[in-house]
Amino acid sequence: MSVTNIGEKVKTGVIFTKGGIFIKWFEWKEKKIEIKKMTHRWWTQEGQNKILHFSVIADGGYYEISYNLTNFEWVLEKVEVD
């Protein structure tokens, strides 16, 4: 498998519940990619910014998407494909 760093802002469809944040889809390269499963969630701190990271499985591979709780931006961080 090959991991590619992306670092691009993406439009994301999300459900916020008392139990957490659940990504349903995101748009990348003019395609809507449906999330099949969220596998991991973790936090990092970048200066004053708290970042929530998600590892997800979707059509075509594995993706890491982050959500910046300060500026409310979603970023596609990495893609791993077969």
HELIX and SHEET records of a PDB file:
SHEET    1   A 7 SER A   2  LYS A   9  0                                        
SHEET    2   A 7 TRP A  74  VAL A  81 -1                                        
SHEET    3   A 7 GLY A  61  ASN A  68 -1                                        
SHEET    4   A 7 ASN A  49  ALA A  58 -1                                        
SHEET    5   A 7 LYS A  31  GLU A  46 -1                                        
SHEET    6   A 7 GLY A  20  TRP A  28 -1                                        
SHEET    7   A 7 LYS A  11  THR A  17 -1                                        
END                                                                             
